[in-house]
């Protein structure tokens, strides 16, 4: 309500100023200079009054904003006070030394469980790796021996002279494979 009055007063004064302007024109037409001067001074006073009203309005708005800010700060400080009271109650209800001891014991137990799990995983991995390494080593040795046997067979002069011998019966190839396997087993045991 007060804000409307403040906004309305300059409008009312400006309306009256227009009436005074009309009166100045009428006095000028009548050649009444004394009245013109008095009315012109009244217009100047009304303009100054309007500018003062705007300044006062700005100051009042500034004061209103400052009061709003202070009210908000009071609310925040009240909330912070309540928050600190709650934190104090929480701190009082939690016994810090006991909690630290429990956390330390829990940490030790978790470390033990982690070490045990890691040791079991390492044991399982090494057991499984040994079997696979041995199998891979056996396969590699067998490949090398087969290559050596192939080179030896190719180096024989009789094999070059008779190409039909390359297409030997399946029994002869099986015998040669058996012989190579025996040699391989003999090398493994040594």
C-alpha positions in Angstrom: 0.0 0.0 0.0 2.8 2.4 0.9 4.7 1.5 -2.2 1.6 2.3 -4.4 1.3 5.7 -2.6 5.0 6.4 -3.3 4.7 5.5 -6.9 1.4 7.5 -7.3 2.6 10.8 -5.7 5.1 11.7 -8.5 2.4 11.0 -11.1 0.0 13.3 -9.2 2.6 16.0 -9.0 3.4 15.7 -12.7 -0.4 16.0 -13.5 -0.5 19.2 -11.4 2.6 20.4 -13.1 0.8 20.2 -16.5 -2.0 22.3 -15.0 0.5 24.9 -13.8 2.1 24.9 -17.3 -1.3 25.8 -18.7 -1.7 28.5 -16.1 1.7 29.9 -17.0 0.7 30.1 -20.7 -2.5 31.8 -19.8 -0.7 34.3 -17.6 1.9 34.9 -20.4 -1.0 35.6 -22.8 -2.4 38.2 -20.3 1.1 39.6 -20.0 1.2 38.9 -16.2 4.9 38.3 -15.6 4.7 38.2 -11.8 2.3 35.3 -11.9 4.4 33.6 -14.5 7.5 33.8 -12.2 5.6 32.5 -9.2 4.1 29.6 -11.2 7.5 28.8 -12.8 9.1 28.6 -9.3 6.2 26.3 -8.3 7.1 24.0 -11.4 10.7 24.0 -10.4 9.8 23.1 -6.8 7.6 20.3 -7.9 10.3 18.9 -10.2 12.8 18.9 -7.2 10.2 17.3 -5.1 9.7 14.5 -7.7 13.5 13.9 -7.9 13.7 13.8 -4.0 10.8 11.3 -4.0 12.7 9.0 -6.4 15.9 9.3 -4.3 13.9 8.5 -1.2 12.2 5.6 -2.9 15.6 4.2 -3.9 16.9 4.6 -0.3 13.8 2.9 1.1 14.3 0.0 -1.4 17.9 -0.2 -0.3 16.9 -0.2 3.4 14.3 -2.9 2.6 16.9 -5.1 0.8 19.3 -4.7 3.7 16.6 -5.7 6.2 15.7 -8.7 4.1 19.4 -9.7 4.0 19.7 -9.3 7.8 16.6 -11.4 8.3 18.1 -14.1 6.0 21.4 -14.0 7.9 19.5 -14.4 11.2 17.7 -17.4 9.8 21.0 -18.9 8.6 22.7 -18.3 11.9 19.8 -20.0 13.7 20.1 -22.9 11.3 23.8 -23.1 11.9 23.3 -23.0 15.6 20.8 -25.9 15.4 23.2 -27.8 13.1 26.1 -27.3 15.6 23.8 -28.5 18.4 23.0 -31.7 16.4 26.7 -32.2 15.7 27.5 -31.9 19.4 24.8 -34.5 20.2 26.2 -36.8 17.6 29.8 -36.4 18.9 28.6 -37.0 22.5 26.7 -40.2 21.4 29.7 -41.6 19.4 32.6 -42.7 21.5 35.6 -41.9 19.3 38.3 -44.1 21.0 36.0 -47.2 20.9 35.2 -46.5 17.3 38.8 -46.1 16.4 39.7 -49.4 18.1 36.9 -51.2 16.3 38.0 -49.8 12.9 41.6 -50.8 13.6 40.6 -54.3 14.4 38.3 -54.5 11.4 41.2 -53.3 9.2 43.5 -56.0 10.5 40.9 -58.7 9.9 40.3 -57.4 6.4 44.0 -57.4 5.7 44.3 -61.0 7.0 41.4 -62.1 4.8 43.0 -60.4 1.8 46.4 -62.1 2.4 44.8 -65.5 2.9 42.8 -65.1 -0.3 45.9 -63.9 -2.2 48.0 -66.8 -1.0 45.3 -69.3 -2.0 45.0 -67.7 -5.5 48.8 -67.8 -5.9 48.9 -71.5 -4.9 46.1 -72.4 -7.3 47.7 -70.4 -10.1 51.1 -72.0 -9.6 49.6 -75.5 -9.5 47.7 -74.9 -12.7 50.6 -73.2 -14.4 53.0 -76.1 -13.7 50.7 -78.6 -15.5 50.2 -76.3 -18.5 53.9 -75.5 -18.7 54.9 -79.1 -18.7 52.3 -79.9 -21.4 53.6 -77.0 -23.5 57.2 -78.1 -23.0 56.4 -81.7 -24.1 54.7 -80.4 -27.2 57.6 -78.2 -28.1 60.1 -81.0 -27.7 58.0 -83.3 -29.8 57.9 -80.6 -32.6 61.7 -80.2 -32.5 62.3 -84.0 -32.6 60.0 -84.4 -35.6 61.9 -81.6 -37.4 65.2 -83.3 -36.6 63.8 -86.6 -37.8 62.5 -85.1 -41.0 65.9 -83.5 -41.7 67.7 -86.7 -41.0 65.4 -88.6 -43.4 65.9 -86.0 -46.1 69.7 -86.2 -45.7 69.7 -90.0 -46.4 71.0 -90.8 -49.9 68.7 -93.7 -50.4 65.7 -91.4 -49.8 66.8 -89.1 -52.6 67.5 -91.9 -55.1 64.1 -93.5 -54.6 61.2 -91.1 -54.7 58.8 -94.0 -54.5 60.1 -94.7 -51.0 58.6 -91.4 -49.8 55.2 -92.8 -50.6 55.9 -95.7 -48.2 53.1 -97.7 -46.8 51.4 -96.5 -43.7 52.9 -99.3 -41.6 56.4 -98.0 -42.2 55.4 -94.5 -41.3 53.8 -95.7 -38.1 57.0 -97.7 -37.3 59.0 -94.5 -37.8 56.7 -92.5 -35.5 56.9 -95.2 -32.8 60.7 -95.1 -33.1 60.7 -91.3 -32.7 58.4 -91.4 -29.7 60.7 -94.0 -28.0 63.7 -91.7 -28.6 61.7 -88.8 -27.2 60.7 -90.7 -24.1 64.3 -91.7 -23.6 65.4 -88.1 -23.8 62.8 -87.1 -21.3 63.9 -89.5 -18.7 67.5 -88.4 -18.9 
